[in-house]
Amino acid sequence: MRQSFTTRRTDTLDYIQTLLGQLRAMAEAERCDMLTYLIEMAYVEASDIIRGERASRVQQDKRDRAS
């Protein structure tokens, strides 16, 4: 059961990353520098989550300290 969730989650993140790559290319072609940058950051974030280098959620106590 856990492996099925992990596989589905990875597949979903891979799909999101693919779409972000396409959006990044479109934004770059239109010379929308800030939009390209923000999409690139989302692309990198998805990549980090897939590789396990970043948690998919921010811990509640970190959010509370920032406010």
C-alpha positions in Angstrom: 0.0 0.0 0.0 2.8 2.5 0.9 4.7 1.7 -2.3 1.6 2.4 -4.3 1.3 5.9 -2.7 4.9 6.6 -3.3 4.8 5.5 -6.9 1.6 7.6 -7.5 3.2 10.6 -5.8 6.4 10.3 -7.8 4.4 10.0 -11.0 2.4 13.1 -10.1 5.5 15.1 -9.3 7.1 13.9 -12.6 4.1 15.1 -14.5 4.1 18.5 -12.7 7.8 18.9 -13.4 7.2 18.1 -17.1 4.4 20.7 -17.3 6.6 23.3 -15.5 9.4 22.6 -18.1 7.0 23.3 -20.9 5.7 26.5 -19.2 9.2 27.7 -18.6 10.1 27.3 -22.3 6.9 29.2 -23.3 7.6 32.0 -20.9 11.2 32.2 -22.0 10.1 32.4 -25.7 7.9 35.3 -24.8 10.8 37.0 -23.0 8.9 37.1 -19.7 12.0 37.0 -17.5 10.4 37.1 -14.1 7.8 34.5 -15.0 10.5 32.3 -16.4 12.5 32.6 -13.2 9.5 31.8 -11.0 8.5 28.8 -13.0 12.2 27.6 -13.0 12.1 27.8 -9.2 9.0 25.7 -9.1 10.7 23.2 -11.5 13.8 23.0 -9.2 11.5 22.6 -6.1 9.7 19.7 -7.7 13.0 18.1 -8.7 14.3 18.5 -5.1 11.1 16.9 -3.7 11.4 14.0 -6.2 15.0 13.3 -5.2 14.1 13.6 -1.5 16.3 16.6 -0.9 13.4 18.8 0.3 10.3 18.0 2.3 7.0 18.5 0.4 5.5 20.5 3.3 6.9 23.2 5.5 6.8 22.4 9.2 4.1 24.2 11.1 6.5 25.6 13.7 8.8 27.2 11.0 5.7 29.0 9.6 4.7 30.2 13.1 8.2 31.6 13.8 8.2 33.5 10.5 4.9 35.3 11.3 
